[in-house]
Amino acid sequence: MAFDFGKPEEVAALHWDNALAFGPGLAEVPLDEMDEAQLRNALTYAYMALQEAYQSGYEGEVIQILKTDYDEVFRVLAGVSEEFREVVEGNRHQFAGPRTKENVSYYKKLAREASES
C-alpha cells in the first residue's frame, strides 16, 4: 500500500497531473465532443495515470477513481471507432490494470456495448 498524500480524489488528480506532464495535454472539450485522435490521446493519459497508481502500490478508492476515468474514455472511444473495437476484440489492446481473463472479457463487453449505444 502506498503512502496517502491526501484524499483519494487528490491522489488520483496527482496521477493525472503526472501523466499529462508527458505531452501536449487533453483537448479542453468534453469527451463526447472529442474526435478520435483526441480520444486516443485521452485514453493514453488515463492509462498512464492508472498504471502509475498501480505501480505506486495504490489500492481501493484511488484505483477505482482512475479506473472509472479510464473506462469512461475507453467507452467513448469504442463508441466512435470501429478500428479500436476491432483491436479490442482481437486481443491487441493493452488494457490498464492486470491482464486477467475477467479484465479482458470486461473490456470486450464494454466495447461491444459502446458500439450498440
C-alpha positions, -999 to +999 in steps of 0.1 A: +000+000+000+013+034-009+015+064+014-015+086+010-008+123+002-044+134+007-080+124-001-084+098-028-096+124-053-065+145-047-042+115-051-060+105-084-056+141-096-019+139-088-015+108-110-035+126-138-011+156-135+019+133-137+005+116-168-003+149-185+032+162-179+043+138-208+026+155-237+005+183-250-023+177-226-060+170-232-083+188-255-104+213-234-137+199-246-160+172-231-152+136-241-183+133-262-170+163-283-135+149-289-125+135-322-110+100-324-074+113-322-082+133-291-099+103-275-069+081-282-047+107-265-071+109-236-070+071-233-033+071-232-032+097-204-058+077-185-038+045-189-006+063-177-023+077-146-039+044-137-007+024-143+013+048-122-011+044-093-009+006-096+029+007-097+030+030-067+010+005-047-023+022-045-055+003-040-091+010-032-106+044-039-076+059-058-076+029-082-114+030-085-114+067-094-087+063-121-103+031-134-136+049-138-119+076-157-101+051-179-133+032-185-152+063-195-127+073-221-125+037-233-163+036-237-165+068-257-136+058-279-151+024-285-184+041-294-168+061-322-141+039-336-147+006-353-109+002-357-105+005-319-132-021-313-115-045-337-082-041-318-100-048-285-118-078-300-086-091-315-068-090-280-044-064-293-053-036-269-031-032-238-057-027-210-049-007-179-046-029-149-040-066-147-044-087-179-067-113-164-094-132-183-120-113-164-105-079-173-102-088-210-138-100-211-149-069-193-133-045-218-145-066-248-181-063-234-176-026-228-165-021-264-194-041-278-219-022-256-205+012-266-209+004-303-246-005-297-254+027-279 
